[in-house]
Amino acid sequence: MSRYLIKVTEQYRCDSEEEARKLIEEAKKNNQYTVTKSSSEIKTLKQKGEIVDEWRRVLITKEFCDEKEPYCQLEPEYVEADYE
């Protein structure tokens, strides 16, 4: 049985909008996959009505190959466990 990694969505925490933008741009330049979706949003932690922490949540969806016609085997760096 063959296994093919089709798509993953990665979630990151960045301290600034500039850092989030750079992270997305670096992912788009990588030729090992295609970035099919990316987003960045501000998240806050409040205590007693006051903001005590603020960061950016970055989501990047990476597509490695087409599900209908897969051509790439699972990469060892993305395989953490055997899911049989």
Wavefront OBJ file of the C-alpha trace (Angstrom):
o trace
v 0.000 0.000 0.000
v 1.322 3.420 -0.930
v 0.809 6.561 1.107
v 0.897 10.035 -0.313
v 0.947 13.264 1.612
v -1.600 15.442 -0.146
v -2.103 18.515 2.021
v -1.288 19.915 5.477
v -2.386 23.009 7.353
v 0.200 24.504 9.676
v -0.557 26.994 12.427
v 2.056 29.444 13.723
v 2.216 32.168 16.328
v 4.070 35.360 15.361
v 4.786 38.449 17.414
v 4.133 41.007 14.673
v 2.333 41.538 11.376
v 5.677 41.925 9.602
v 6.916 38.588 10.941
v 3.657 36.911 9.841
v 3.923 38.415 6.359
v 7.527 37.202 5.994
v 6.549 33.696 7.106
v 3.820 33.499 4.457
v 6.103 34.885 1.739
v 8.844 32.350 2.585
v 6.323 29.513 2.361
v 5.142 30.735 -1.058
v 8.724 30.745 -2.377
v 9.330 27.090 -1.428
v 9.115 24.834 -4.499
v 8.452 21.593 -2.569
v 4.751 22.432 -2.241
v 2.085 24.921 -3.306
v 0.525 27.286 -0.782
v -3.193 26.998 -1.496
v -4.418 29.128 1.392
v -2.879 31.469 3.950
v -4.279 33.802 6.569
v -3.169 35.931 9.486
v -5.332 37.205 12.332
v -4.779 39.116 15.558
v -5.403 37.139 18.756
v -5.522 38.603 22.261
v -5.451 37.294 25.804
v -7.583 39.297 28.213
v -7.718 39.202 31.984
v -10.305 41.220 33.865
v -11.172 43.110 30.684
v -7.596 44.179 29.956
v -5.434 42.913 27.121
v -2.375 41.222 28.636
v -0.977 39.580 25.476
v -1.397 40.042 21.736
v -0.053 37.990 18.819
v -0.808 36.960 15.236
v -2.083 33.495 14.351
v -0.874 32.424 10.898
v -2.467 29.507 9.045
v -0.751 28.115 5.938
v -2.208 25.274 3.857
v 0.429 23.460 1.812
v -0.481 21.096 -1.025
v 2.164 18.560 -1.982
v 0.426 16.700 -4.813
v -2.943 16.143 -6.454
v -5.193 13.658 -4.657
v -6.498 12.240 -7.940
v -3.037 11.722 -9.428
v -0.524 11.542 -6.559
v 3.115 11.621 -7.487
v 4.951 12.193 -4.215
v 5.591 9.709 -1.443
v 5.334 10.708 2.222
v 8.276 12.804 3.310
v 9.947 11.546 6.518
v 9.915 15.024 8.092
v 6.111 15.108 7.975
v 5.545 11.571 9.239
v 5.484 11.433 13.039
v 3.528 8.245 13.644
v 2.195 5.221 11.836
v -1.583 5.624 11.676
v -2.565 2.027 10.861
l 1 2 3 4 5 6 7 8 9 10 11 12 13 14 15 16 17 18 19 20 21 22 23 24 25 26 27 28 29 30 31 32 33 34 35 36 37 38 39 40 41 42 43 44 45 46 47 48 49 50 51 52 53 54 55 56 57 58 59 60 61 62 63 64 65 66 67 68 69 70 71 72 73 74 75 76 77 78 79 80 81 82 83 84
